[in-house]
Amino acid sequence: MFKQWKEKYLVLTVEGNLMVCRDADSPPDQVVALQSNCESIVEGKEILDLPRLPSGGRRDSCFALILPQDKFLLLLSDSPDECALKDTVTNIQLVKIMHI
């Protein structure tokens, strides 16, 4: 089932949790324990069922978090400063997120 891409604010904690928030000032709507719940991380070029990207979105800016019974597709901002998740920073903002 396809859902719309939505802008979210994500925080990657030092404990390895990914907190999904509406914005920087909101409490998390969801917390994903990456160390215990994430089965794999897949880069955009490897995602076969990637939905149509929003205008300006690039496949190489996408990745998926594969969870036991779920999948998060993430589309990073084009800004190098905001694409720092792959470089393991503690606080990041992603431009678009889609929860399938």
Phi, psi and omega per residue, in radians:
M1 nan 2.216 -3.108
F2 -1.547 2.365 3.018
K3 -2.121 2.814 -3.116
Q4 -1.222 2.610 2.977
W5 -1.168 2.384 -3.125
K6 -2.279 2.473 3.085
E7 -1.356 2.288 3.115
K8 -2.412 2.854 3.056
Y9 -1.934 2.228 -3.112
L10 -2.047 2.495 3.070
V11 -2.174 2.181 3.051
L12 -1.743 1.989 -3.081
T13 -1.485 2.833 3.109
V14 -1.158 -0.337 3.089
E15 -1.392 -0.111 3.131
G16 1.583 0.356 3.081
N17 -1.717 2.451 3.052
L18 -1.839 1.973 -3.133
M19 -1.710 2.210 -3.115
V20 -1.801 2.061 -3.074
C21 -2.191 2.755 3.067
R22 -1.163 -0.702 3.108
D23 -2.711 -3.125 -3.051
A24 -1.114 -0.414 -3.081
D25 -1.726 -0.071 -3.082
S26 -1.589 2.609 3.012
P27 -1.212 2.795 -3.115
P28 -1.147 2.390 3.001
D29 -1.433 -0.453 -3.119
Q30 -2.690 2.553 3.064
V31 -2.196 2.207 3.116
V32 -1.930 2.059 3.079
A33 -1.410 1.696 -3.010
L34 -1.102 -0.669 -3.092
Q35 -1.176 -0.610 -3.081
S36 -1.812 -0.400 -3.053
N37 -1.949 -0.202 -3.103
C38 -1.647 2.012 -3.128
E39 -1.359 -0.619 3.105
S40 -2.870 2.847 3.039
I41 -2.104 2.178 -3.042
V42 -2.024 2.285 3.108
E43 -1.323 2.716 -3.064
G44 -0.908 -0.704 -3.112
K45 -1.163 -0.298 -3.133
E46 -1.722 -0.082 -3.123
I47 -1.513 1.875 -3.066
L48 -1.312 -0.584 -3.074
D49 -1.784 0.577 -3.127
L50 -1.160 2.137 3.119
P51 -1.187 2.952 3.118
R52 -1.018 2.298 -3.116
L53 -1.436 2.654 3.057
P54 -1.142 2.866 3.141
S55 -0.925 2.250 -3.141
G56 1.527 -0.186 3.133
G57 -1.275 2.481 -3.139
R58 -2.115 2.452 -3.128
R59 -1.004 -0.641 -3.125
D60 -1.302 -0.102 3.048
S61 -1.698 0.094 -3.123
C62 -1.824 2.671 2.891
F63 -2.721 2.832 -3.104
A64 -2.136 2.440 2.970
L65 -1.744 2.030 -3.130
I66 -1.649 2.023 -3.131
L67 -1.865 2.887 -3.089
P68 -0.914 -0.732 -3.101
Q69 -2.269 0.436 -3.031
D70 -2.769 2.997 3.067
K71 -2.621 2.345 3.018
F72 -1.904 2.210 2.991
L73 -1.763 2.237 -3.094
L74 -2.078 2.356 3.070
L75 -2.077 1.978 -3.095
L76 -1.370 2.720 3.046
S77 -1.109 2.748 3.053
D78 -1.293 -0.314 -3.129
S79 -1.214 2.190 3.129
P80 -1.006 -0.606 3.131
D81 -1.136 -0.545 -3.120
E82 -1.606 -0.069 3.114
C83 -1.703 0.396 -3.005
A84 -1.368 -0.019 -3.137
L85 -1.019 -0.726 -3.137
K86 -1.147 -0.341 3.103
D87 -1.658 0.155 3.070
T88 1.004 1.156 3.001
V89 -1.703 2.949 -3.059
T90 -1.596 -0.336 -3.107
N91 -2.479 2.027 -3.053
I92 -2.289 2.742 3.008
Q93 -2.114 2.206 3.065
L94 -1.872 2.455 -3.062
V95 -1.294 -0.770 -3.082
K96 -2.298 2.533 3.046
I97 -2.484 2.479 3.050
M98 -2.266 2.260 3.111
H99 -1.839 2.122 -3.124
I100 -1.761 nan nan
